[in-house]
Amino acid sequence: MASPTRLDSYASRITEEMTRLNGGIFLGSYILIYFAAPAVYIGIVQAALIDQLEASATLANLPLAVYKFGSFAPLIMSWLAPHRLEKQVVVWANVMTTIVLTLVFLTLVLPVSTSVRISALILQGLFQGLSGSTSMIFQLQCLTRGTTSEGRIRVLKRTFTLTPLAAVVGSLFAQWVLGPQFTWLAFPYDFAMVYLTAIPCIAGVAFISTRYHLAPLADEPRKPFFGHLVLAVKEFAASPSLRLAWLGYWLWYLTLAIIPNLSLYSKEAIGVDPQDYSGLMMALRFGCKAMGGYLLGWIALRYGLRTSAFTSVALLAVGILWGWGVPGFAYLLAFGFIGAGELGGTYFPNFVAVLSSPEAGTRNLALVQLAPPVSSFAPAVHGGLADIWGFPASFIFGLVAAAVSMGLVSRIRERGGGEKPSSSSPDGRSER
């Protein structure tokens, strides 16, 4: 680790004006992403669509499975992209997502076969796994390079308190379009309308991301990829706290993979098709995510990011228990607990970010983002368990993963609220 003086030298380049600007861009990006959530958050809507195409629960879980597999992309991009191009990576990742959404939309409005539509949804999961994970990791790196330490936690609290409300609006719109009372558009054109709404939103994210203003950070000489990978893994593995955080995050993903099955369970819990309530499920998921954003942000400011990460896993466990044990329409509140716990996808990586130097930040974030592809088998396991032994087997699998994750995270002794890493002093220039 470098000395605090060197860290302070880097941090001094980040002004409150930069924090406000970059925090506003981050906030605006997530407003657009969350409004497009029914199409871009792989899981509920894709499972409902494949279910309407009369496929199995295992197949309905595949878009989420390949989405997680595609999350290895940030590791390659952290090697390819120099620091000066980090915000451009965010831009082009969202351009790629826009293209993928457009292609799925076209398969839904053109006269193509069922197999083509299912294949398009699975490919959406894969390619959006590549682009979405890259966008998320490099957005967090832009936030790290463009906000003060305390300012970053304030940005996270504000963003994930306010922006899920946009997802509520988008999800209620999807509920209106996909619900049985909507007769203007027949299947699959109702699903096509959901995708059509998402396309300009993600294009907007690409546009506003060009405005990030980042503290300068000198490019590092590019090593051969294998050498880059060995060095990144060696530095990451040298920290017991980072190792535990990675394992906890991986197990959090095993738990989160319950979402498609929890949606399909509506047939048993309330006796309806998942499509009929998929929009309401999304609305509850993101409405409670707004409350979770405030709660987890308050916890992070008071107790540190580690405690927020722990709480996010606990919320997923409560969601599974609620969905499994509460009968009738009250079962739908399970998606609220899941939505709040889903913010672990922000708080785990940010916990890693504050323990990393600016130079190692992208590498470490990329390594922690290997948790999704390593957990890519989980949705298929959940689906297979449901097909063979019933949904309770899937719920037990998720609860065991959550319990082990909480045990590991509780062993991390560093508090997540402060900057522990060090960095080299950057030069005096700023990037626009």
Contacts in CASP RR format, 6 or more apart in sequence:
PFRMAT RR
TARGET T0000
AUTHOR 0000-0000-0000
METHOD contacts of the structure
MODEL  1
MASPTRLDSYASRITEEMTRLNGGIFLGSYILIYFAAPAVYIGIVQAALI
DQLEASATLANLPLAVYKFGSFAPLIMSWLAPHRLEKQVVVWANVMTTIV
LTLVFLTLVLPVSTSVRISALILQGLFQGLSGSTSMIFQLQCLTRGTTSE
GRIRVLKRTFTLTPLAAVVGSLFAQWVLGPQFTWLAFPYDFAMVYLTAIP
CIAGVAFISTRYHLAPLADEPRKPFFGHLVLAVKEFAASPSLRLAWLGYW
LWYLTLAIIPNLSLYSKEAIGVDPQDYSGLMMALRFGCKAMGGYLLGWIA
LRYGLRTSAFTSVALLAVGILWGWGVPGFAYLLAFGFIGAGELGGTYFPN
FVAVLSSPEAGTRNLALVQLAPPVSSFAPAVHGGLADIWGFPASFIFGLV
AAAVSMGLVSRIRERGGGEKPSSSSPDGRSER
1 357 0 8 1.000
1 420 0 8 1.000
1 421 0 8 1.000
1 422 0 8 1.000
2 357 0 8 1.000
2 422 0 8 1.000
2 423 0 8 1.000
2 424 0 8 1.000
3 422 0 8 1.000
4 422 0 8 1.000
6 422 0 8 1.000
6 423 0 8 1.000
6 424 0 8 1.000
6 425 0 8 1.000
7 357 0 8 1.000
7 419 0 8 1.000
7 421 0 8 1.000
7 422 0 8 1.000
7 423 0 8 1.000
9 425 0 8 1.000
9 426 0 8 1.000
10 215 0 8 1.000
10 358 0 8 1.000
10 423 0 8 1.000
10 424 0 8 1.000
10 425 0 8 1.000
10 426 0 8 1.000
11 148 0 8 1.000
11 149 0 8 1.000
11 419 0 8 1.000
13 215 0 8 1.000
13 216 0 8 1.000
13 426 0 8 1.000
13 428 0 8 1.000
13 430 0 8 1.000
14 145 0 8 1.000
14 146 0 8 1.000
14 147 0 8 1.000
14 148 0 8 1.000
14 215 0 8 1.000
16 148 0 8 1.000
18 146 0 8 1.000
18 147 0 8 1.000
18 213 0 8 1.000
18 214 0 8 1.000
18 215 0 8 1.000
18 430 0 8 1.000
19 146 0 8 1.000
19 147 0 8 1.000
19 148 0 8 1.000
19 151 0 8 1.000
19 152 0 8 1.000
19 155 0 8 1.000
21 211 0 8 1.000
21 213 0 8 1.000
22 142 0 8 1.000
22 143 0 8 1.000
22 146 0 8 1.000
22 147 0 8 1.000
22 155 0 8 1.000
22 212 0 8 1.000
22 213 0 8 1.000
22 214 0 8 1.000
23 143 0 8 1.000
23 147 0 8 1.000
23 155 0 8 1.000
23 159 0 8 1.000
24 155 0 8 1.000
25 208 0 8 1.000
25 209 0 8 1.000
25 211 0 8 1.000
25 212 0 8 1.000
26 139 0 8 1.000
26 142 0 8 1.000
26 143 0 8 1.000
26 155 0 8 1.000
26 159 0 8 1.000
27 155 0 8 1.000
27 158 0 8 1.000
27 159 0 8 1.000
27 162 0 8 1.000
27 163 0 8 1.000
28 163 0 8 1.000
28 208 0 8 1.000
29 139 0 8 1.000
29 205 0 8 1.000
29 208 0 8 1.000
29 209 0 8 1.000
30 159 0 8 1.000
30 160 0 8 1.000
30 163 0 8 1.000
30 166 0 8 1.000
31 162 0 8 1.000
31 163 0 8 1.000
31 166 0 8 1.000
32 166 0 8 1.000
32 201 0 8 1.000
32 202 0 8 1.000
32 204 0 8 1.000
32 205 0 8 1.000
32 208 0 8 1.000
33 40 0 8 1.000
33 163 0 8 1.000
33 201 0 8 1.000
33 202 0 8 1.000
33 205 0 8 1.000
34 163 0 8 1.000
34 164 0 8 1.000
34 165 0 8 1.000
34 166 0 8 1.000
34 167 0 8 1.000
34 170 0 8 1.000
34 286 0 8 1.000
35 166 0 8 1.000
35 167 0 8 1.000
35 169 0 8 1.000
35 170 0 8 1.000
35 197 0 8 1.000
35 198 0 8 1.000
35 201 0 8 1.000
36 170 0 8 1.000
36 197 0 8 1.000
36 198 0 8 1.000
36 201 0 8 1.000
36 202 0 8 1.000
37 167 0 8 1.000
37 170 0 8 1.000
37 171 0 8 1.000
37 282 0 8 1.000
37 286 0 8 1.000
38 44 0 8 1.000
38 45 0 8 1.000
38 170 0 8 1.000
38 171 0 8 1.000
38 173 0 8 1.000
38 174 0 8 1.000
38 194 0 8 1.000
38 198 0 8 1.000
38 278 0 8 1.000
38 279 0 8 1.000
38 282 0 8 1.000
39 45 0 8 1.000
39 101 0 8 1.000
39 104 0 8 1.000
39 194 0 8 1.000
39 195 0 8 1.000
39 197 0 8 1.000
39 198 0 8 1.000
40 97 0 8 1.000
40 101 0 8 1.000
40 128 0 8 1.000
40 198 0 8 1.000
40 202 0 8 1.000
41 167 0 8 1.000
41 282 0 8 1.000
42 63 0 8 1.000
42 64 0 8 1.000
42 67 0 8 1.000
42 124 0 8 1.000
42 125 0 8 1.000
42 128 0 8 1.000
42 129 0 8 1.000
43 63 0 8 1.000
43 64 0 8 1.000
43 259 0 8 1.000
43 260 0 8 1.000
43 263 0 8 1.000
44 259 0 8 1.000
44 260 0 8 1.000
44 263 0 8 1.000
44 274 0 8 1.000
44 278 0 8 1.000
44 279 0 8 1.000
44 281 0 8 1.000
44 282 0 8 1.000
44 285 0 8 1.000
45 174 0 8 1.000
45 178 0 8 1.000
45 191 0 8 1.000
45 194 0 8 1.000
45 278 0 8 1.000
45 279 0 8 1.000
45 282 0 8 1.000
46 60 0 8 1.000
46 63 0 8 1.000
46 64 0 8 1.000
46 121 0 8 1.000
46 124 0 8 1.000
46 125 0 8 1.000
46 260 0 8 1.000
47 60 0 8 1.000
47 61 0 8 1.000
47 63 0 8 1.000
47 64 0 8 1.000
47 260 0 8 1.000
47 263 0 8 1.000
47 264 0 8 1.000
47 274 0 8 1.000
48 178 0 8 1.000
48 263 0 8 1.000
48 273 0 8 1.000
48 274 0 8 1.000
48 275 0 8 1.000
48 278 0 8 1.000
49 117 0 8 1.000
49 121 0 8 1.000
49 188 0 8 1.000
49 191 0 8 1.000
49 275 0 8 1.000
50 59 0 8 1.000
50 60 0 8 1.000
50 63 0 8 1.000
50 118 0 8 1.000
50 121 0 8 1.000
51 60 0 8 1.000
51 264 0 8 1.000
51 273 0 8 1.000
51 274 0 8 1.000
51 275 0 8 1.000
52 187 0 8 1.000
52 188 0 8 1.000
52 273 0 8 1.000
52 275 0 8 1.000
53 114 0 8 1.000
53 117 0 8 1.000
53 118 0 8 1.000
54 114 0 8 1.000
55 118 0 8 1.000
56 387 0 8 1.000
57 260 0 8 1.000
57 261 0 8 1.000
57 264 0 8 1.000
57 383 0 8 1.000
57 384 0 8 1.000
57 386 0 8 1.000
57 387 0 8 1.000
58 380 0 8 1.000
58 383 0 8 1.000
58 384 0 8 1.000
58 387 0 8 1.000
59 118 0 8 1.000
60 260 0 8 1.000
60 264 0 8 1.000
60 383 0 8 1.000
61 257 0 8 1.000
61 260 0 8 1.000
61 261 0 8 1.000
61 379 0 8 1.000
61 380 0 8 1.000
61 382 0 8 1.000
61 383 0 8 1.000
61 384 0 8 1.000
62 122 0 8 1.000
62 379 0 8 1.000
62 380 0 8 1.000
63 121 0 8 1.000
63 122 0 8 1.000
63 124 0 8 1.000
63 125 0 8 1.000
64 125 0 8 1.000
64 257 0 8 1.000
64 259 0 8 1.000
64 260 0 8 1.000
64 379 0 8 1.000
65 257 0 8 1.000
65 376 0 8 1.000
65 377 0 8 1.000
65 378 0 8 1.000
65 379 0 8 1.000
65 380 0 8 1.000
66 122 0 8 1.000
66 123 0 8 1.000
66 125 0 8 1.000
66 126 0 8 1.000
66 129 0 8 1.000
66 376 0 8 1.000
67 125 0 8 1.000
67 126 0 8 1.000
67 128 0 8 1.000
67 129 0 8 1.000
67 372 0 8 1.000
67 376 0 8 1.000
68 129 0 8 1.000
68 253 0 8 1.000
68 257 0 8 1.000
68 372 0 8 1.000
68 373 0 8 1.000
68 375 0 8 1.000
68 376 0 8 1.000
68 378 0 8 1.000
68 379 0 8 1.000
69 126 0 8 1.000
69 129 0 8 1.000
69 372 0 8 1.000
69 373 0 8 1.000
69 376 0 8 1.000
70 125 0 8 1.000
70 126 0 8 1.000
70 129 0 8 1.000
70 130 0 8 1.000
70 133 0 8 1.000
70 372 0 8 1.000
70 373 0 8 1.000
70 376 0 8 1.000
71 129 0 8 1.000
71 130 0 8 1.000
71 133 0 8 1.000
71 369 0 8 1.000
71 370 0 8 1.000
71 371 0 8 1.000
71 372 0 8 1.000
71 373 0 8 1.000
71 376 0 8 1.000
72 133 0 8 1.000
72 369 0 8 1.000
72 370 0 8 1.000
72 373 0 8 1.000
73 129 0 8 1.000
73 130 0 8 1.000
73 131 0 8 1.000
73 133 0 8 1.000
73 134 0 8 1.000
74 133 0 8 1.000
74 134 0 8 1.000
74 137 0 8 1.000
74 138 0 8 1.000
74 362 0 8 1.000
74 365 0 8 1.000
74 366 0 8 1.000
74 369 0 8 1.000
75 229 0 8 1.000
75 232 0 8 1.000
75 366 0 8 1.000
75 367 0 8 1.000
75 369 0 8 1.000
75 370 0 8 1.000
76 225 0 8 1.000
77 89 0 8 1.000
77 134 0 8 1.000
77 137 0 8 1.000
77 138 0 8 1.000
77 366 0 8 1.000
78 137 0 8 1.000
78 232 0 8 1.000
78 362 0 8 1.000
78 363 0 8 1.000
78 365 0 8 1.000
78 366 0 8 1.000
79 222 0 8 1.000
79 223 0 8 1.000
79 225 0 8 1.000
79 228 0 8 1.000
79 229 0 8 1.000
81 88 0 8 1.000
81 89 0 8 1.000
81 138 0 8 1.000
81 362 0 8 1.000
82 219 0 8 1.000
82 220 0 8 1.000
82 222 0 8 1.000
83 217 0 8 1.000
83 218 0 8 1.000
83 219 0 8 1.000
83 220 0 8 1.000
83 359 0 8 1.000
83 362 0 8 1.000
84 217 0 8 1.000
84 219 0 8 1.000
84 431 0 8 1.000
86 138 0 8 1.000
86 141 0 8 1.000
86 142 0 8 1.000
86 145 0 8 1.000
86 214 0 8 1.000
86 362 0 8 1.000
87 138 0 8 1.000
87 142 0 8 1.000
87 209 0 8 1.000
87 210 0 8 1.000
87 212 0 8 1.000
87 214 0 8 1.000
87 431 0 8 1.000
89 134 0 8 1.000
89 135 0 8 1.000
89 138 0 8 1.000
90 135 0 8 1.000
90 138 0 8 1.000
90 139 0 8 1.000
90 142 0 8 1.000
90 206 0 8 1.000
90 209 0 8 1.000
90 212 0 8 1.000
91 206 0 8 1.000
91 207 0 8 1.000
91 209 0 8 1.000
91 210 0 8 1.000
92 206 0 8 1.000
93 131 0 8 1.000
93 132 0 8 1.000
93 134 0 8 1.000
93 135 0 8 1.000
93 138 0 8 1.000
94 131 0 8 1.000
94 132 0 8 1.000
94 135 0 8 1.000
94 202 0 8 1.000
94 203 0 8 1.000
94 204 0 8 1.000
94 205 0 8 1.000
94 206 0 8 1.000
94 209 0 8 1.000
95 203 0 8 1.000
95 206 0 8 1.000
96 127 0 8 1.000
96 130 0 8 1.000
96 131 0 8 1.000
97 127 0 8 1.000
97 128 0 8 1.000
97 131 0 8 1.000
97 132 0 8 1.000
97 135 0 8 1.000
97 202 0 8 1.000
98 199 0 8 1.000
98 202 0 8 1.000
98 203 0 8 1.000
98 206 0 8 1.000
100 123 0 8 1.000
100 124 0 8 1.000
100 127 0 8 1.000
100 128 0 8 1.000
100 131 0 8 1.000
101 124 0 8 1.000
101 195 0 8 1.000
101 198 0 8 1.000
101 199 0 8 1.000
101 202 0 8 1.000
102 199 0 8 1.000
103 120 0 8 1.000
103 124 0 8 1.000
104 120 0 8 1.000
104 121 0 8 1.000
104 124 0 8 1.000
104 195 0 8 1.000
105 192 0 8 1.000
105 195 0 8 1.000
105 196 0 8 1.000
105 199 0 8 1.000
107 116 0 8 1.000
107 117 0 8 1.000
107 120 0 8 1.000
108 117 0 8 1.000
108 188 0 8 1.000
108 189 0 8 1.000
108 191 0 8 1.000
108 192 0 8 1.000
108 195 0 8 1.000
109 189 0 8 1.000
109 192 0 8 1.000
117 188 0 8 1.000
129 372 0 8 1.000
133 369 0 8 1.000
133 372 0 8 1.000
135 205 0 8 1.000
136 349 0 8 1.000
136 369 0 8 1.000
137 349 0 8 1.000
137 362 0 8 1.000
137 365 0 8 1.000
137 366 0 8 1.000
137 369 0 8 1.000
138 362 0 8 1.000
139 209 0 8 1.000
140 349 0 8 1.000
140 350 0 8 1.000
140 353 0 8 1.000
140 365 0 8 1.000
141 353 0 8 1.000
141 361 0 8 1.000
141 362 0 8 1.000
141 365 0 8 1.000
142 209 0 8 1.000
142 212 0 8 1.000
142 214 0 8 1.000
143 152 0 8 1.000
143 155 0 8 1.000
144 152 0 8 1.000
144 353 0 8 1.000
144 358 0 8 1.000
144 361 0 8 1.000
145 214 0 8 1.000
145 215 0 8 1.000
145 217 0 8 1.000
145 358 0 8 1.000
146 212 0 8 1.000
146 213 0 8 1.000
146 214 0 8 1.000
146 215 0 8 1.000
147 155 0 8 1.000
149 354 0 8 1.000
149 417 0 8 1.000
149 418 0 8 1.000
149 419 0 8 1.000
152 350 0 8 1.000
153 297 0 8 1.000
153 300 0 8 1.000
153 301 0 8 1.000
153 305 0 8 1.000
153 417 0 8 1.000
154 301 0 8 1.000
156 297 0 8 1.000
156 300 0 8 1.000
156 346 0 8 1.000
156 347 0 8 1.000
156 350 0 8 1.000
157 293 0 8 1.000
157 294 0 8 1.000
157 296 0 8 1.000
157 297 0 8 1.000
157 298 0 8 1.000
157 300 0 8 1.000
157 301 0 8 1.000
160 289 0 8 1.000
160 290 0 8 1.000
160 292 0 8 1.000
160 293 0 8 1.000
160 296 0 8 1.000
160 297 0 8 1.000
160 343 0 8 1.000
160 346 0 8 1.000
161 290 0 8 1.000
161 291 0 8 1.000
161 292 0 8 1.000
161 293 0 8 1.000
161 294 0 8 1.000
161 297 0 8 1.000
162 290 0 8 1.000
163 290 0 8 1.000
164 286 0 8 1.000
164 287 0 8 1.000
164 288 0 8 1.000
164 289 0 8 1.000
164 290 0 8 1.000
164 293 0 8 1.000
165 286 0 8 1.000
165 287 0 8 1.000
165 290 0 8 1.000
166 286 0 8 1.000
167 282 0 8 1.000
167 283 0 8 1.000
167 285 0 8 1.000
167 286 0 8 1.000
167 287 0 8 1.000
167 289 0 8 1.000
168 283 0 8 1.000
168 286 0 8 1.000
168 287 0 8 1.000
168 290 0 8 1.000
170 197 0 8 1.000
170 282 0 8 1.000
170 283 0 8 1.000
171 279 0 8 1.000
171 280 0 8 1.000
171 281 0 8 1.000
171 282 0 8 1.000
171 283 0 8 1.000
171 285 0 8 1.000
171 286 0 8 1.000
172 279 0 8 1.000
172 280 0 8 1.000
172 283 0 8 1.000
173 197 0 8 1.000
174 194 0 8 1.000
174 278 0 8 1.000
174 279 0 8 1.000
174 282 0 8 1.000
175 277 0 8 1.000
175 278 0 8 1.000
175 279 0 8 1.000
175 280 0 8 1.000
175 282 0 8 1.000
175 283 0 8 1.000
176 182 0 8 1.000
177 185 0 8 1.000
177 190 0 8 1.000
177 193 0 8 1.000
177 194 0 8 1.000
178 190 0 8 1.000
178 191 0 8 1.000
178 194 0 8 1.000
178 275 0 8 1.000
178 276 0 8 1.000
178 278 0 8 1.000
178 279 0 8 1.000
179 190 0 8 1.000
179 275 0 8 1.000
179 276 0 8 1.000
179 279 0 8 1.000
180 276 0 8 1.000
182 190 0 8 1.000
185 192 0 8 1.000
185 193 0 8 1.000
213 430 0 8 1.000
213 431 0 8 1.000
213 432 0 8 1.000
214 430 0 8 1.000
214 431 0 8 1.000
215 358 0 8 1.000
215 426 0 8 1.000
215 430 0 8 1.000
215 431 0 8 1.000
216 426 0 8 1.000
216 427 0 8 1.000
216 428 0 8 1.000
216 429 0 8 1.000
216 430 0 8 1.000
216 431 0 8 1.000
217 358 0 8 1.000
217 359 0 8 1.000
217 426 0 8 1.000
218 424 0 8 1.000
218 426 0 8 1.000
218 427 0 8 1.000
220 359 0 8 1.000
222 228 0 8 1.000
223 231 0 8 1.000
228 363 0 8 1.000
232 360 0 8 1.000
232 363 0 8 1.000
232 364 0 8 1.000
232 366 0 8 1.000
232 367 0 8 1.000
233 367 0 8 1.000
235 360 0 8 1.000
235 363 0 8 1.000
235 364 0 8 1.000
236 242 0 8 1.000
236 243 0 8 1.000
236 246 0 8 1.000
236 363 0 8 1.000
236 364 0 8 1.000
236 367 0 8 1.000
237 243 0 8 1.000
239 355 0 8 1.000
241 355 0 8 1.000
241 412 0 8 1.000
241 413 0 8 1.000
241 414 0 8 1.000
242 352 0 8 1.000
242 355 0 8 1.000
242 364 0 8 1.000
242 368 0 8 1.000
244 408 0 8 1.000
244 409 0 8 1.000
244 411 0 8 1.000
244 412 0 8 1.000
245 309 0 8 1.000
245 348 0 8 1.000
245 351 0 8 1.000
245 352 0 8 1.000
245 355 0 8 1.000
245 368 0 8 1.000
245 409 0 8 1.000
245 412 0 8 1.000
246 352 0 8 1.000
246 367 0 8 1.000
246 368 0 8 1.000
246 370 0 8 1.000
246 371 0 8 1.000
247 405 0 8 1.000
247 408 0 8 1.000
248 309 0 8 1.000
248 313 0 8 1.000
248 348 0 8 1.000
248 404 0 8 1.000
248 405 0 8 1.000
248 408 0 8 1.000
248 409 0 8 1.000
249 309 0 8 1.000
249 344 0 8 1.000
249 345 0 8 1.000
249 348 0 8 1.000
249 349 0 8 1.000
249 368 0 8 1.000
249 371 0 8 1.000
249 405 0 8 1.000
250 371 0 8 1.000
250 374 0 8 1.000
250 375 0 8 1.000
251 313 0 8 1.000
251 401 0 8 1.000
251 402 0 8 1.000
251 404 0 8 1.000
251 405 0 8 1.000
251 408 0 8 1.000
252 309 0 8 1.000
252 312 0 8 1.000
252 313 0 8 1.000
252 316 0 8 1.000
252 344 0 8 1.000
252 345 0 8 1.000
252 348 0 8 1.000
252 371 0 8 1.000
252 401 0 8 1.000
252 402 0 8 1.000
252 405 0 8 1.000
253 371 0 8 1.000
253 372 0 8 1.000
253 375 0 8 1.000
253 378 0 8 1.000
254 375 0 8 1.000
254 378 0 8 1.000
254 397 0 8 1.000
254 398 0 8 1.000
254 401 0 8 1.000
255 313 0 8 1.000
255 316 0 8 1.000
255 317 0 8 1.000
255 320 0 8 1.000
255 398 0 8 1.000
255 399 0 8 1.000
255 401 0 8 1.000
255 402 0 8 1.000
255 405 0 8 1.000
256 316 0 8 1.000
256 338 0 8 1.000
256 342 0 8 1.000
257 375 0 8 1.000
257 378 0 8 1.000
257 379 0 8 1.000
257 381 0 8 1.000
257 382 0 8 1.000
257 398 0 8 1.000
258 316 0 8 1.000
258 320 0 8 1.000
258 338 0 8 1.000
258 382 0 8 1.000
258 394 0 8 1.000
258 395 0 8 1.000
258 398 0 8 1.000
259 338 0 8 1.000
260 379 0 8 1.000
260 382 0 8 1.000
260 383 0 8 1.000
261 382 0 8 1.000
261 383 0 8 1.000
261 386 0 8 1.000
261 391 0 8 1.000
261 394 0 8 1.000
262 320 0 8 1.000
262 323 0 8 1.000
262 334 0 8 1.000
262 335 0 8 1.000
262 338 0 8 1.000
263 274 0 8 1.000
263 278 0 8 1.000
263 281 0 8 1.000
264 274 0 8 1.000
264 386 0 8 1.000
264 391 0 8 1.000
265 323 0 8 1.000
265 331 0 8 1.000
265 391 0 8 1.000
266 272 0 8 1.000
266 273 0 8 1.000
266 274 0 8 1.000
266 276 0 8 1.000
266 277 0 8 1.000
266 281 0 8 1.000
266 331 0 8 1.000
266 332 0 8 1.000
267 273 0 8 1.000
267 274 0 8 1.000
268 391 0 8 1.000
269 323 0 8 1.000
269 327 0 8 1.000
269 328 0 8 1.000
269 331 0 8 1.000
270 277 0 8 1.000
270 328 0 8 1.000
270 329 0 8 1.000
270 331 0 8 1.000
270 332 0 8 1.000
274 281 0 8 1.000
277 332 0 8 1.000
280 332 0 8 1.000
281 332 0 8 1.000
281 335 0 8 1.000
282 335 0 8 1.000
284 332 0 8 1.000
284 333 0 8 1.000
284 335 0 8 1.000
284 336 0 8 1.000
285 335 0 8 1.000
285 336 0 8 1.000
285 338 0 8 1.000
285 339 0 8 1.000
285 342 0 8 1.000
286 339 0 8 1.000
287 336 0 8 1.000
287 339 0 8 1.000
288 335 0 8 1.000
288 336 0 8 1.000
288 337 0 8 1.000
288 339 0 8 1.000
288 340 0 8 1.000
289 336 0 8 1.000
289 339 0 8 1.000
289 340 0 8 1.000
289 341 0 8 1.000
289 342 0 8 1.000
289 343 0 8 1.000
291 340 0 8 1.000
292 315 0 8 1.000
292 339 0 8 1.000
292 340 0 8 1.000
292 341 0 8 1.000
292 343 0 8 1.000
293 340 0 8 1.000
293 343 0 8 1.000
295 311 0 8 1.000
295 340 0 8 1.000
296 308 0 8 1.000
296 311 0 8 1.000
296 312 0 8 1.000
296 340 0 8 1.000
296 343 0 8 1.000
296 344 0 8 1.000
296 347 0 8 1.000
297 308 0 8 1.000
299 307 0 8 1.000
299 308 0 8 1.000
299 311 0 8 1.000
300 307 0 8 1.000
300 308 0 8 1.000
300 347 0 8 1.000
300 416 0 8 1.000
300 417 0 8 1.000
301 417 0 8 1.000
303 415 0 8 1.000
304 415 0 8 1.000
304 416 0 8 1.000
304 417 0 8 1.000
304 418 0 8 1.000
305 347 0 8 1.000
305 350 0 8 1.000
305 351 0 8 1.000
305 354 0 8 1.000
305 415 0 8 1.000
305 416 0 8 1.000
305 417 0 8 1.000
306 351 0 8 1.000
306 409 0 8 1.000
306 412 0 8 1.000
306 414 0 8 1.000
306 415 0 8 1.000
306 416 0 8 1.000
307 416 0 8 1.000
308 343 0 8 1.000
308 344 0 8 1.000
308 347 0 8 1.000
308 351 0 8 1.000
309 344 0 8 1.000
309 347 0 8 1.000
309 348 0 8 1.000
309 351 0 8 1.000
309 409 0 8 1.000
310 406 0 8 1.000
310 409 0 8 1.000
310 410 0 8 1.000
311 341 0 8 1.000
312 340 0 8 1.000
312 341 0 8 1.000
312 342 0 8 1.000
312 343 0 8 1.000
312 344 0 8 1.000
312 345 0 8 1.000
312 347 0 8 1.000
312 348 0 8 1.000
313 341 0 8 1.000
313 344 0 8 1.000
313 402 0 8 1.000
313 405 0 8 1.000
313 406 0 8 1.000
313 409 0 8 1.000
314 402 0 8 1.000
314 406 0 8 1.000
315 337 0 8 1.000
315 338 0 8 1.000
315 339 0 8 1.000
315 340 0 8 1.000
315 341 0 8 1.000
316 337 0 8 1.000
316 338 0 8 1.000
316 341 0 8 1.000
316 342 0 8 1.000
316 402 0 8 1.000
317 398 0 8 1.000
317 399 0 8 1.000
317 402 0 8 1.000
317 403 0 8 1.000
317 406 0 8 1.000
318 337 0 8 1.000
319 334 0 8 1.000
319 336 0 8 1.000
319 337 0 8 1.000
319 338 0 8 1.000
320 334 0 8 1.000
320 395 0 8 1.000
320 398 0 8 1.000
320 399 0 8 1.000
320 402 0 8 1.000
321 399 0 8 1.000
322 331 0 8 1.000
322 333 0 8 1.000
322 334 0 8 1.000
322 337 0 8 1.000
323 331 0 8 1.000
323 333 0 8 1.000
323 334 0 8 1.000
323 395 0 8 1.000
324 391 0 8 1.000
324 392 0 8 1.000
324 395 0 8 1.000
325 331 0 8 1.000
326 333 0 8 1.000
326 334 0 8 1.000
348 368 0 8 1.000
349 365 0 8 1.000
349 368 0 8 1.000
349 369 0 8 1.000
351 416 0 8 1.000
352 364 0 8 1.000
352 365 0 8 1.000
352 368 0 8 1.000
353 361 0 8 1.000
353 364 0 8 1.000
353 365 0 8 1.000
354 416 0 8 1.000
354 417 0 8 1.000
354 418 0 8 1.000
354 419 0 8 1.000
354 420 0 8 1.000
354 421 0 8 1.000
355 364 0 8 1.000
355 414 0 8 1.000
355 416 0 8 1.000
355 420 0 8 1.000
355 421 0 8 1.000
356 363 0 8 1.000
356 364 0 8 1.000
356 365 0 8 1.000
356 421 0 8 1.000
357 421 0 8 1.000
357 422 0 8 1.000
357 423 0 8 1.000
357 424 0 8 1.000
358 421 0 8 1.000
358 423 0 8 1.000
358 424 0 8 1.000
358 426 0 8 1.000
359 423 0 8 1.000
359 424 0 8 1.000
360 421 0 8 1.000
381 394 0 8 1.000
381 397 0 8 1.000
382 394 0 8 1.000
382 397 0 8 1.000
382 398 0 8 1.000
383 394 0 8 1.000
384 394 0 8 1.000
385 393 0 8 1.000
385 394 0 8 1.000
385 397 0 8 1.000
386 393 0 8 1.000
386 394 0 8 1.000
414 420 0 8 1.000
END
